[in-house]
Amino acid sequence: MDSGLSSLDRDLACEASLEPFFRNLLANARRDGWSADEIANALLSLTQNLVADSRADAFIELIPPAGTTRH
């Protein structure tokens, strides 16, 4: 991975890197009998949880440790 890439380029590079695994995940889920809607809903839910967790982690880092202040 080229760390000199712009944010947009990094997002696109990450997407390209994940796509084969994503396609495999979809194929496995279909093979296991899940419908396209069920798969999409599950992936959306997992993604929303990931985003919420990463935002919560970022917020927690803003809270100073007990007994300290920010200033």
LINRAVEN-V423803 format. One record per pair of residues at least 24 apart in sequence whose C-alpha atoms are under 8 Angstrom apart, sorted by sequence separation. I is the first residue (numbers start at 1). GAP is how many residues later the second one is. D is the distance in Angstrom with one decimal. If there is no record, write none. Layout:
i-><I I>
gap-><GAP GAP>
d-><D D>
This chain:
none
